[in-house]
Amino acid sequence: MLHDSTDRIAECRQLADEADRSTSSVETTRKDYELLAQSWRRLALSYEFSTHLERFIKARASASRPIGTSPVSAPASESPTCCCRGGL
């Protein structure tokens, strides 16, 4: 997934650069290219954020597990309970 995200981020930035280089004598078309470049950059930032968030979640999940345990759910006898109405 990480490599795929890196590729998508690079592609978005490349498309943004291409939109920046596209020139037009028509004002509305020029503004459209500027908006397109801005949108590609925003999408790249979104992909970067999701990649960072994914890393953070994985790091937190592995840090909260005791060493040598797998990320499987606890047996029913050890599942968390709630104080209201007999459970979750």
VENDAFEN-V471628 format. One record per residue. N is the residue number from 1. RES is the residue in three letters. SS is DSSP state (alpha for helix, beta for strand, coil for the rest). OMEGA is omega in radians with two decimals (999 if undefined). BURIAL is 1 if it has 24 or more other ideal C-beta (glycine too) atoms within 12 Angstrom, else 0. Layout:
BEGIN
N&RES&SS&OMEGA&BURIAL + N&RES&SS&OMEGA&BURIAL
END
This chain:
BEGIN
1&MET&coil&-3.09&0 + 2&LEU&alpha&3.13&0 + 3&HIS&alpha&3.12&0 + 4&ASP&alpha&3.12&0 + 5&SER&alpha&3.13&0 + 6&THR&alpha&3.10&0 + 7&ASP&alpha&-3.14&0 + 8&ARG&alpha&3.13&0 + 9&ILE&alpha&3.13&1 + 10&ALA&alpha&3.14&0 + 11&GLU&alpha&3.12&0 + 12&CYS&alpha&3.14&1 + 13&ARG&alpha&3.11&0 + 14&GLN&alpha&3.13&0 + 15&LEU&alpha&3.08&1 + 16&ALA&alpha&3.11&1 + 17&ASP&alpha&3.10&0 + 18&GLU&alpha&3.12&0 + 19&ALA&alpha&3.09&1 + 20&ASP&alpha&-3.11&0 + 21&ARG&alpha&3.13&0 + 22&SER&coil&-3.11&0 + 23&THR&coil&3.12&0 + 24&SER&coil&3.10&0 + 25&SER&coil&3.13&0 + 26&VAL&coil&-3.05&0 + 27&GLU&alpha&-3.11&0 + 28&THR&alpha&3.11&0 + 29&THR&alpha&3.11&0 + 30&ARG&alpha&3.12&0 + 31&LYS&alpha&3.09&0 + 32&ASP&alpha&3.10&0 + 33&TYR&alpha&3.10&1 + 34&GLU&alpha&3.11&0 + 35&LEU&alpha&3.11&0 + 36&LEU&alpha&3.11&1 + 37&ALA&alpha&3.13&1 + 38&GLN&alpha&3.13&0 + 39&SER&alpha&3.10&0 + 40&TRP&alpha&3.13&1 + 41&ARG&alpha&3.11&0 + 42&ARG&alpha&3.10&0 + 43&LEU&alpha&3.09&1 + 44&ALA&alpha&3.10&1 + 45&LEU&alpha&3.11&0 + 46&SER&alpha&3.09&0 + 47&TYR&alpha&3.11&1 + 48&GLU&alpha&3.13&0 + 49&PHE&alpha&-3.12&0 + 50&SER&alpha&3.09&0 + 51&THR&alpha&3.11&0 + 52&HIS&alpha&3.13&0 + 53&LEU&alpha&3.11&0 + 54&GLU&alpha&3.09&0 + 55&ARG&alpha&-3.14&0 + 56&PHE&alpha&-3.12&0 + 57&ILE&alpha&3.12&0 + 58&LYS&alpha&3.13&0 + 59&ALA&alpha&3.12&0 + 60&ARG&alpha&-3.13&0 + 61&ALA&alpha&-3.13&0 + 62&SER&alpha&3.12&0 + 63&ALA&alpha&-3.10&0 + 64&SER&alpha&3.11&0 + 65&ARG&coil&3.01&0 + 66&PRO&coil&-3.12&0 + 67&ILE&coil&3.10&0 + 68&GLY&coil&3.10&0 + 69&THR&coil&3.13&0 + 70&SER&coil&-3.10&0 + 71&PRO&coil&3.09&0 + 72&VAL&coil&-3.11&0 + 73&SER&coil&-3.13&0 + 74&ALA&coil&3.07&0 + 75&PRO&coil&-3.09&0 + 76&ALA&alpha&-3.13&0 + 77&SER&alpha&-3.13&0 + 78&GLU&alpha&-3.09&0 + 79&SER&coil&-3.11&0 + 80&PRO&coil&3.10&0 + 81&THR&coil&3.14&0 + 82&CYS&coil&-3.10&0 + 83&CYS&coil&-3.09&0 + 84&CYS&coil&3.06&0 + 85&ARG&coil&2.95&0 + 86&GLY&coil&3.07&0 + 87&GLY&coil&-3.09&0 + 88&LEU&coil&999&0
END
